[in-house]
Amino acid sequence: MKRFFLSVVLLCLSTSLVGCAGMQARNAQRRYIHEQTAQHRYASSCGPILAEVRKMLFEDGFSIKTVDPSLNMFETEWSVSERASGDLQEERYLVHGKQLQPELCAITITHAEANDSGVETSRDFDFEWSVLQRVDPVNAQRIRQESDAVYLSNGGS
């Protein structure tokens, strides 16, 4: 009976360790994609990139509050929605494009969420990744393939 119990414990431990390794690999892959997204430069002026970001935000129900074309910047109105818990969620975005050269643009998307204790802001790498996939699918695919090769080939799936 002890041997059976020990076998079950070892099986559970090895299963959880494999699961942990897989989760760690997926988290590392996500970090890699976020790093590559943050460093990405679009081979375009900022205008078309920002227009696509505005379109994506509109598709998600956001409306644009202010636009400053001279700064390649805009922000959305606060959007209010109800969470599954019944609490209200207020959020908005600030989008900034930096024209590095005439045909080279970098974007930064900041997400703000209001709650009872104030407003929390953070760079939204997931949304930036969505923009990259939509606007520059060739480079997005390259980044995905690189991350798959490094992180999923080492036991992450």
C-alpha positions in Angstrom: 0.0 0.0 0.0 2.9 2.4 0.8 4.4 1.7 -2.6 1.1 2.5 -4.3 0.7 5.7 -2.3 4.3 6.7 -3.1 3.6 6.0 -6.8 0.5 8.2 -6.8 2.4 11.0 -5.0 5.3 10.8 -7.5 2.9 10.8 -10.4 1.1 13.9 -9.1 4.4 15.7 -8.5 5.7 14.9 -12.0 2.5 15.9 -13.6 2.4 19.2 -11.7 6.1 19.9 -12.6 5.4 19.3 -16.3 2.4 21.6 -16.0 4.5 24.2 -14.3 7.3 23.9 -16.9 4.7 24.3 -19.7 3.2 27.4 -17.9 6.6 28.9 -17.4 7.4 28.3 -21.1 4.2 30.0 -22.2 4.8 32.9 -19.8 8.4 33.3 -21.2 7.0 33.2 -24.7 4.5 35.9 -23.8 7.2 38.1 -22.3 9.3 37.6 -25.5 6.4 38.6 -27.7 5.8 41.7 -25.5 9.5 42.6 -25.7 9.6 42.2 -29.5 6.3 44.2 -29.8 7.7 47.0 -27.6 10.8 47.2 -29.8 9.0 46.9 -33.1 9.3 49.8 -35.6 6.7 50.0 -38.4 8.1 50.7 -41.9 5.6 53.5 -42.4 4.7 57.0 -41.3 2.6 57.0 -38.1 -0.6 58.2 -39.8 -1.7 54.9 -41.3 -0.7 53.0 -38.2 -2.7 55.3 -35.9 -5.7 55.2 -38.2 -5.7 51.4 -37.8 -5.5 51.7 -34.1 -8.4 54.1 -34.0 -10.4 51.7 -36.1 -9.6 48.8 -33.8 -10.6 50.9 -30.7 -13.8 51.9 -32.4 -14.5 48.2 -33.2 -14.1 47.6 -29.4 -16.7 50.3 -28.6 -14.4 53.2 -27.8 -14.8 56.7 -29.1 -12.0 59.2 -29.6 -11.9 62.1 -27.3 -8.9 64.2 -28.4 -6.6 64.0 -31.4 -3.4 65.9 -31.8 -2.1 65.1 -35.3 1.0 67.2 -34.8 2.0 65.0 -31.9 0.7 61.7 -33.4 -1.4 61.2 -30.3 -5.0 60.6 -29.4 -7.0 59.4 -26.4 -10.4 57.7 -26.1 -13.3 58.7 -24.0 -13.9 56.8 -20.8 -15.8 53.6 -21.6 -18.1 52.2 -18.9 -19.1 48.6 -18.8 -20.3 46.1 -16.3 -18.0 43.3 -15.1 -19.3 39.8 -14.5 -19.2 40.6 -10.7 -21.7 43.5 -11.4 -19.2 46.2 -10.7 -18.7 48.9 -13.2 -15.5 49.1 -15.1 -14.2 52.4 -16.5 -11.3 52.4 -19.0 -9.7 54.5 -21.7 -6.6 54.4 -23.9 -3.9 56.9 -24.8 -2.1 56.2 -28.1 1.1 57.8 -29.1 3.0 57.3 -32.3 6.6 58.5 -32.5 7.9 59.3 -36.0 11.5 58.2 -35.9 12.2 58.7 -39.5 9.9 59.6 -42.5 9.0 55.9 -43.0 9.7 54.6 -39.5 7.1 54.7 -36.7 7.0 53.3 -33.1 3.7 53.2 -31.2 2.9 53.1 -27.5 -0.6 52.2 -26.2 -1.4 53.0 -22.6 -4.5 51.5 -20.9 -6.1 53.3 -18.0 -8.6 51.7 -15.6 -10.5 53.7 -13.0 -11.6 52.0 -9.8 -12.5 53.0 -6.2 -8.8 53.6 -5.3 -8.0 55.8 -8.3 -6.7 55.3 -11.8 -4.2 52.7 -12.8 -2.3 52.9 -16.0 -0.1 50.5 -17.8 1.3 49.9 -21.2 -1.0 47.5 -23.1 1.4 45.1 -24.8 -1.5 42.7 -25.6 -3.3 45.4 -27.6 0.0 46.5 -29.2 0.6 42.9 -30.3 -2.9 42.8 -31.8 -2.1 46.0 -33.7 1.2 44.5 -34.9 -0.6 41.3 -36.1 -3.1 43.4 -38.0 -0.9 46.1 -39.5 2.4 44.1 -40.0 1.4 40.5 -40.2 4.7 39.4 -41.8 6.8 40.6 -38.9 4.2 39.4 -36.4 4.4 35.9 -37.9 8.2 36.1 -37.7 8.0 37.0 -34.0 5.5 34.2 -33.4 7.7 31.7 -35.2 10.8 32.8 -33.3 9.0 32.5 -29.9 7.5 29.1 -30.9 10.9 27.8 -31.8 12.6 28.9 -28.6 9.9 28.5 -26.0 7.6 25.7 -27.3 10.3 23.4 -28.5 11.6 23.3 -25.0 8.5 21.6 -23.6 6.1 24.5 -23.4 3.2 22.9 -25.2 
